[in-house]
Amino acid sequence: MSDEATVRCAVRPGSYHDSVVLMQLQRALSALPGVLDAGVMMATPANRELLAASGLLPEEEMAAGPHDLLIAVKAESAAAAGEALARVDALLQLRRGAAGGGEQDFRPRSLASAFKLLPTARWVLISVPGRHAAGIAEEALDHDRNVFLYSDNVPVEREAALKRKARERGLLVLGPDCGTAIVGGIGLGFANRVRQGAIGLVGASGTGLQAIASQIHALGGGISQAIGTGGRDLSAEIGGITAIQALDLLRRDPETRTIVLVSKPPAPEVAARLLGLARSAGKPVVVYFLGAPLPARRLGDLHFAASLSEAAEMAVEWNNVGEGLVPSRAGASPAPTFMSGISGSLRGLFSGGTLAYETHLGLSAFLAPGRFKIVDLGADEFTVGRLHPMIDQDLRLRRLRHEAADRQVGLILLDVVLGEGAHADPAGELGPAIAEVRARRPDLDVAAVVIGTDEDPQDLAQQIETLERAGARVFRTVGELVDHAVRRLAAAEEAPGAPVPLEAIRGPVAAVNAGLESFYDSLVAQGAAAVQVEWKPPAGGDDKLAGILARMKGRS
Amino acid sequence: MSDEATVRCAVRPGSYHDSVVLMQLQRALSALPGVLDAGVMMATPANRELLAASGLLPEEEMAAGPHDLLIAVKAESAAAAGEALARVDALLQLRRGAAGGGEQDFRPRSLASAFKLLPTARWVLISVPGRHAAGIAEEALDHDRNVFLYSDNVPVEREAALKRKARERGLLVLGPDCGTAIVGGIGLGFANRVRQGAIGLVGASGTGLQAIASQIHALGGGISQAIGTGGRDLSAEIGGITAIQALDLLRRDPETRTIVLVSKPPAPEVAARLLGLARSAGKPVVVYFLGAPLPARRLGDLHFAASLSEAAEMAVEWNNVGEGLVPSRAGASPAPTFMSGISGSLRGLFSGGTLAYETHLGLSAFLAPGRFKIVDLGADEFTVGRLHPMIDQDLRLRRLRHEAADRQVGLILLDVVLGEGAHADPAGELGPAIAEVRARRPDLDVAAVVIGTDEDPQDLAQQIETLERAGARVFRTVGELVDHAVRRLAAAEEAPGAPVPLEAIRGPVAAVNAGLESFYDSLVAQGAAAVQVEWKPPAGGDDKLAGILARMKGRS
């Protein structure tokens, strides 16, 4: 790089250009004689930093805001830089004229006319800049079309409003910031070409869906549908509206026999609702919440994965089990038990801290926080001057009677830890107390996990029998105890709103595309019917003027 | 219960009694004529609540602090209550005389004389009240003995001081609040009777160790050692001193062929150190951190479990694999690769948000936060007016050159996502840039994860070949990419301090017990040599007087 390298910049205030056009302009400038490097970006703080890091920001202050276009050229001489900048407008004209979409002769300028051209279009793909995207999405919903909203930088309130509207009408809004979907065998946005099959994916995670779908393909499995929801869908603000619709859709889709749900960690209440819905899907559901602790390995037909690739492996395995291709390694899926649900709350009276903690973790994934309370009676606060509850159960027996007297309590969980050092006959004390409270309240469910071996001094089999005879259900692992509690307490969830018709995800696919032409090209290459809308921002991207125009139209 | 039931209370200020004695007193009072219920507790706020809940707290205010003993009696009449309370002192005398330890004729009153009685004792079990426990533990260390410290309510600073002293001398302090250990085939504290075997456990979780050990036994496996560390050991304050010693000990123990590490979520820096040590154990290590997200399913010889019962299953499975009893389901343990370690830091330049996130999660478990940085170039902040990095790699190519120019950076991670909608030839752009930076810096390691299928338009095999020819290592899952990075960057950890001699955990076991007599009885029942110390609190539990006595002895 020459020492005399000169950097010069031009600003186009409030100017809108397609990002493809900007990329092409940057490349064209870089290729001009004497030009060493070029940068063409909207003048956001992040982009300014980038230009600076590449030595493309001149030292004088540039009067450019985040909606202004910044064009920077580093050249061998001031003259070469000046000549390059002088050609910007000509290059922009050139590039715009040369843009793709060659197969389509007439380009409608509005969604309404696009739908006239392609009335079977059930989907609208939107990848225009974020501040314009929500308006187009709303228009699509008003035309009763599903939306694939690739654009990011859409405010969360707009997202919530769009999704509520879509839910009322039985439509889907995938996104904003949704990168990936596969519906009716056609990839929308970024999507790998995969075998058609029986595994349906739902994900608030674009590359997560791609990684899982690709690996399912590599493992010999196939994809029925892949429904991206946008990264914010499982936040408390949005409440998982799209994920719930998608899960409900795949539950009803006869082509989907196994479901995978993937997301960055959802808001706890959203996770609980989704898992409640997944539990009642009647199909195996593999769940991977990135960065969240696993509530269990498996609860009924729910399987929790610890990585993208494990989610793919588990989906293929359980789908093969479901199709009878291979026997289950982990035992057959337990037949759904139709126990009457309990409407009351849950109390856990534990002597083991870790057992209490693991039980709490498992329940937290499925139950609202107010619904259950797990007490560790071996915690420091309870053991000042008192024997540990594994030796002296007086406190636990008192609490058991106390909790059972509360009609709001429907289920009590206990742990019984045998072995050296522990009480010589814990079941002998607990059993009569359990029988006593259950005699007063036959509706009260009491369940216990027993930790011990057949060599322990207390006689494991005898301890279990005593508890069972008193009316307690006995399990041998915390996972089984939690599964029991969740089955008794968690109601099967129903998706609210109008159900999305299965036609939304069935082929043949027809779609209208507003934004990135490469998405249009990709639709056509995959054999879908598509129309590209010649979208331009209102008033050429001038927000002030656009506001005036909108007010004149009475749309504030 | 009669309406005329009367509640009366007595207070014994600053009075110390063994908790077994208190339990026995409560039972004796409850059995007296006319008595309906009785409570005998130290007057802590939690215990006062409990008494109130049982209707055992009189309405008048009781002048009793947390170190005072509260004796409450509910009786049919005031007379019966009064008679019961009048018998408290007699009952206390009676109970104390009747306490167990029948086999031992002479009871030493100090550790020093206990060691004279049983010089082979390598262990001291301490279960006296927390405020007295640390002093006895320190005395045991001064006598070069390992400590099993069952007592809770020991201040964290005392714990840290004890453990640092122990580490210097090659001794173990299990606890405070350590419920469980099995050393040399003998259970200390609470412990299940299990088959001797090849699986060694380390745990900051008493019932966690019991649950895992019991299930390993049920699955046909056996336990070599189980070393509890106390619940606070893996906190930032303690730094996992005992867990690190224990892991190092089991690594050297020829009888232990598979290790299980269980804990509530450790402080991140402690987890990273423990995992670093575990990676270099040369044996399979199953890790279960309750409530923490799994960094992966498996990294080399590390296996991450999602529940207590899964930890047991994995330990038995991998131990069977190690012993050649069964073939590995998940592929053989990869041969350790002795690549030269990289001392620099790591940069990830990602186009996929989920791939970036999963990579970050995996690395976080092993590397200090300052050691690596993963950038998601597809995040909102980078895409204003610019194409997504899956379409336009200009930004990533710039960052790649920029990071490579920094000599502190030793490893760069990339993702390459193929498929519909994505760049037509990402490797064709990345390859030359990788080759260019590696030509300047042959020491720089570049690794990429490629997501895609053999049906994708970019030609998967060709993309991989192009990247590999440019000098990048290519992986197909994030897990493999993270494994590679951790192998290159994380140094094998060495346990600091003096190594604990293997004799500490070898039989025959001899131990001195101060506190709960049931622990002494249990030692004897298991065939261990044991001596019960007739421990009494200084000045009969009167803290003021004890302070004066201590100062007179010059121990402040």
HADDOCK unambig.tbl for C-alpha pairs under 7 A between the chains (distance, minus, plus):
assign (segid A and resid 19 and name CA) (segid B and resid 385 and name CA) 5.65 0.50 0.50
assign (segid A and resid 19 and name CA) (segid B and resid 386 and name CA) 5.14 0.50 0.50
assign (segid A and resid 19 and name CA) (segid B and resid 387 and name CA) 5.48 0.50 0.50
assign (segid A and resid 20 and name CA) (segid B and resid 387 and name CA) 6.69 0.50 0.50
assign (segid A and resid 41 and name CA) (segid B and resid 385 and name CA) 6.50 0.50 0.50
assign (segid A and resid 41 and name CA) (segid B and resid 386 and name CA) 6.75 0.50 0.50
assign (segid A and resid 42 and name CA) (segid B and resid 384 and name CA) 6.69 0.50 0.50
assign (segid A and resid 42 and name CA) (segid B and resid 385 and name CA) 5.50 0.50 0.50
assign (segid A and resid 46 and name CA) (segid B and resid 381 and name CA) 6.48 0.50 0.50
assign (segid A and resid 46 and name CA) (segid B and resid 382 and name CA) 6.59 0.50 0.50
assign (segid A and resid 152 and name CA) (segid B and resid 380 and name CA) 6.36 0.50 0.50
assign (segid A and resid 153 and name CA) (segid B and resid 380 and name CA) 6.27 0.50 0.50
assign (segid A and resid 187 and name CA) (segid B and resid 420 and name CA) 6.80 0.50 0.50
assign (segid A and resid 189 and name CA) (segid B and resid 421 and name CA) 5.44 0.50 0.50
assign (segid A and resid 190 and name CA) (segid B and resid 419 and name CA) 6.41 0.50 0.50
assign (segid A and resid 190 and name CA) (segid B and resid 420 and name CA) 5.29 0.50 0.50
assign (segid A and resid 190 and name CA) (segid B and resid 421 and name CA) 4.57 0.50 0.50
assign (segid A and resid 190 and name CA) (segid B and resid 422 and name CA) 5.94 0.50 0.50
assign (segid A and resid 191 and name CA) (segid B and resid 419 and name CA) 5.24 0.50 0.50
assign (segid A and resid 191 and name CA) (segid B and resid 420 and name CA) 4.95 0.50 0.50
assign (segid A and resid 191 and name CA) (segid B and resid 421 and name CA) 6.77 0.50 0.50
assign (segid A and resid 192 and name CA) (segid B and resid 418 and name CA) 6.69 0.50 0.50
assign (segid A and resid 192 and name CA) (segid B and resid 419 and name CA) 4.06 0.50 0.50
assign (segid A and resid 192 and name CA) (segid B and resid 420 and name CA) 5.80 0.50 0.50
assign (segid A and resid 192 and name CA) (segid B and resid 452 and name CA) 6.12 0.50 0.50
assign (segid A and resid 192 and name CA) (segid B and resid 453 and name CA) 6.57 0.50 0.50
assign (segid A and resid 192 and name CA) (segid B and resid 456 and name CA) 5.97 0.50 0.50
assign (segid A and resid 193 and name CA) (segid B and resid 419 and name CA) 6.27 0.50 0.50
assign (segid A and resid 193 and name CA) (segid B and resid 453 and name CA) 6.63 0.50 0.50
assign (segid A and resid 193 and name CA) (segid B and resid 455 and name CA) 5.57 0.50 0.50
assign (segid A and resid 193 and name CA) (segid B and resid 456 and name CA) 5.21 0.50 0.50
assign (segid A and resid 194 and name CA) (segid B and resid 453 and name CA) 6.91 0.50 0.50
assign (segid A and resid 194 and name CA) (segid B and resid 455 and name CA) 6.90 0.50 0.50
assign (segid A and resid 205 and name CA) (segid B and resid 354 and name CA) 6.08 0.50 0.50
assign (segid A and resid 207 and name CA) (segid B and resid 352 and name CA) 5.34 0.50 0.50
assign (segid A and resid 207 and name CA) (segid B and resid 353 and name CA) 6.76 0.50 0.50
assign (segid A and resid 207 and name CA) (segid B and resid 354 and name CA) 5.74 0.50 0.50
assign (segid A and resid 207 and name CA) (segid B and resid 355 and name CA) 6.54 0.50 0.50
assign (segid A and resid 208 and name CA) (segid B and resid 354 and name CA) 5.44 0.50 0.50
assign (segid A and resid 208 and name CA) (segid B and resid 355 and name CA) 6.80 0.50 0.50
assign (segid A and resid 211 and name CA) (segid B and resid 451 and name CA) 5.72 0.50 0.50
assign (segid A and resid 214 and name CA) (segid B and resid 451 and name CA) 6.71 0.50 0.50
assign (segid A and resid 214 and name CA) (segid B and resid 452 and name CA) 5.40 0.50 0.50
assign (segid A and resid 214 and name CA) (segid B and resid 453 and name CA) 5.50 0.50 0.50
assign (segid A and resid 217 and name CA) (segid B and resid 453 and name CA) 6.99 0.50 0.50
assign (segid A and resid 218 and name CA) (segid B and resid 453 and name CA) 6.88 0.50 0.50
assign (segid A and resid 290 and name CA) (segid B and resid 358 and name CA) 6.89 0.50 0.50
assign (segid A and resid 291 and name CA) (segid B and resid 293 and name CA) 5.11 0.50 0.50
assign (segid A and resid 291 and name CA) (segid B and resid 361 and name CA) 6.66 0.50 0.50
assign (segid A and resid 292 and name CA) (segid B and resid 293 and name CA) 4.86 0.50 0.50
assign (segid A and resid 293 and name CA) (segid B and resid 291 and name CA) 5.12 0.50 0.50
assign (segid A and resid 293 and name CA) (segid B and resid 292 and name CA) 4.87 0.50 0.50
assign (segid A and resid 293 and name CA) (segid B and resid 293 and name CA) 3.94 0.50 0.50
assign (segid A and resid 293 and name CA) (segid B and resid 294 and name CA) 6.69 0.50 0.50
assign (segid A and resid 294 and name CA) (segid B and resid 293 and name CA) 6.71 0.50 0.50
assign (segid A and resid 294 and name CA) (segid B and resid 306 and name CA) 6.00 0.50 0.50
assign (segid A and resid 296 and name CA) (segid B and resid 306 and name CA) 6.26 0.50 0.50
assign (segid A and resid 296 and name CA) (segid B and resid 307 and name CA) 6.25 0.50 0.50
assign (segid A and resid 297 and name CA) (segid B and resid 306 and name CA) 6.22 0.50 0.50
assign (segid A and resid 306 and name CA) (segid B and resid 294 and name CA) 6.00 0.50 0.50
assign (segid A and resid 306 and name CA) (segid B and resid 296 and name CA) 6.26 0.50 0.50
assign (segid A and resid 306 and name CA) (segid B and resid 297 and name CA) 6.21 0.50 0.50
assign (segid A and resid 307 and name CA) (segid B and resid 296 and name CA) 6.22 0.50 0.50
assign (segid A and resid 309 and name CA) (segid B and resid 477 and name CA) 6.53 0.50 0.50
assign (segid A and resid 352 and name CA) (segid B and resid 207 and name CA) 5.33 0.50 0.50
assign (segid A and resid 353 and name CA) (segid B and resid 207 and name CA) 6.76 0.50 0.50
assign (segid A and resid 354 and name CA) (segid B and resid 205 and name CA) 6.06 0.50 0.50
assign (segid A and resid 354 and name CA) (segid B and resid 207 and name CA) 5.73 0.50 0.50
assign (segid A and resid 354 and name CA) (segid B and resid 208 and name CA) 5.43 0.50 0.50
assign (segid A and resid 355 and name CA) (segid B and resid 207 and name CA) 6.54 0.50 0.50
assign (segid A and resid 355 and name CA) (segid B and resid 208 and name CA) 6.79 0.50 0.50
assign (segid A and resid 358 and name CA) (segid B and resid 290 and name CA) 6.88 0.50 0.50
assign (segid A and resid 361 and name CA) (segid B and resid 291 and name CA) 6.65 0.50 0.50
assign (segid A and resid 380 and name CA) (segid B and resid 152 and name CA) 6.35 0.50 0.50
assign (segid A and resid 380 and name CA) (segid B and resid 153 and name CA) 6.24 0.50 0.50
assign (segid A and resid 381 and name CA) (segid B and resid 46 and name CA) 6.50 0.50 0.50
assign (segid A and resid 382 and name CA) (segid B and resid 46 and name CA) 6.59 0.50 0.50
assign (segid A and resid 384 and name CA) (segid B and resid 42 and name CA) 6.72 0.50 0.50
assign (segid A and resid 385 and name CA) (segid B and resid 19 and name CA) 5.65 0.50 0.50
assign (segid A and resid 385 and name CA) (segid B and resid 41 and name CA) 6.54 0.50 0.50
assign (segid A and resid 385 and name CA) (segid B and resid 42 and name CA) 5.53 0.50 0.50
assign (segid A and resid 386 and name CA) (segid B and resid 19 and name CA) 5.14 0.50 0.50
assign (segid A and resid 386 and name CA) (segid B and resid 41 and name CA) 6.82 0.50 0.50
assign (segid A and resid 387 and name CA) (segid B and resid 19 and name CA) 5.48 0.50 0.50
assign (segid A and resid 387 and name CA) (segid B and resid 20 and name CA) 6.69 0.50 0.50
assign (segid A and resid 418 and name CA) (segid B and resid 192 and name CA) 6.70 0.50 0.50
assign (segid A and resid 419 and name CA) (segid B and resid 190 and name CA) 6.41 0.50 0.50
assign (segid A and resid 419 and name CA) (segid B and resid 191 and name CA) 5.24 0.50 0.50
assign (segid A and resid 419 and name CA) (segid B and resid 192 and name CA) 4.07 0.50 0.50
assign (segid A and resid 419 and name CA) (segid B and resid 193 and name CA) 6.29 0.50 0.50
assign (segid A and resid 420 and name CA) (segid B and resid 187 and name CA) 6.79 0.50 0.50
assign (segid A and resid 420 and name CA) (segid B and resid 190 and name CA) 5.27 0.50 0.50
assign (segid A and resid 420 and name CA) (segid B and resid 191 and name CA) 4.92 0.50 0.50
assign (segid A and resid 420 and name CA) (segid B and resid 192 and name CA) 5.79 0.50 0.50
assign (segid A and resid 420 and name CA) (segid B and resid 522 and name CA) 6.17 0.50 0.50
assign (segid A and resid 421 and name CA) (segid B and resid 189 and name CA) 5.46 0.50 0.50
assign (segid A and resid 421 and name CA) (segid B and resid 190 and name CA) 4.59 0.50 0.50
assign (segid A and resid 421 and name CA) (segid B and resid 191 and name CA) 6.77 0.50 0.50
assign (segid A and resid 421 and name CA) (segid B and resid 518 and name CA) 6.34 0.50 0.50
assign (segid A and resid 421 and name CA) (segid B and resid 519 and name CA) 5.81 0.50 0.50
assign (segid A and resid 421 and name CA) (segid B and resid 522 and name CA) 6.11 0.50 0.50
assign (segid A and resid 422 and name CA) (segid B and resid 190 and name CA) 5.96 0.50 0.50
assign (segid A and resid 451 and name CA) (segid B and resid 211 and name CA) 5.73 0.50 0.50
assign (segid A and resid 451 and name CA) (segid B and resid 214 and name CA) 6.72 0.50 0.50
assign (segid A and resid 452 and name CA) (segid B and resid 192 and name CA) 6.13 0.50 0.50
assign (segid A and resid 452 and name CA) (segid B and resid 214 and name CA) 5.43 0.50 0.50
assign (segid A and resid 453 and name CA) (segid B and resid 192 and name CA) 6.57 0.50 0.50
assign (segid A and resid 453 and name CA) (segid B and resid 193 and name CA) 6.63 0.50 0.50
assign (segid A and resid 453 and name CA) (segid B and resid 194 and name CA) 6.92 0.50 0.50
assign (segid A and resid 453 and name CA) (segid B and resid 214 and name CA) 5.50 0.50 0.50
assign (segid A and resid 453 and name CA) (segid B and resid 218 and name CA) 6.89 0.50 0.50
assign (segid A and resid 455 and name CA) (segid B and resid 193 and name CA) 5.56 0.50 0.50
assign (segid A and resid 455 and name CA) (segid B and resid 194 and name CA) 6.89 0.50 0.50
assign (segid A and resid 456 and name CA) (segid B and resid 192 and name CA) 5.97 0.50 0.50
assign (segid A and resid 456 and name CA) (segid B and resid 193 and name CA) 5.22 0.50 0.50
assign (segid A and resid 477 and name CA) (segid B and resid 309 and name CA) 6.52 0.50 0.50
assign (segid A and resid 518 and name CA) (segid B and resid 421 and name CA) 6.38 0.50 0.50
assign (segid A and resid 519 and name CA) (segid B and resid 421 and name CA) 5.82 0.50 0.50
assign (segid A and resid 522 and name CA) (segid B and resid 420 and name CA) 6.18 0.50 0.50
assign (segid A and resid 522 and name CA) (segid B and resid 421 and name CA) 6.12 0.50 0.50
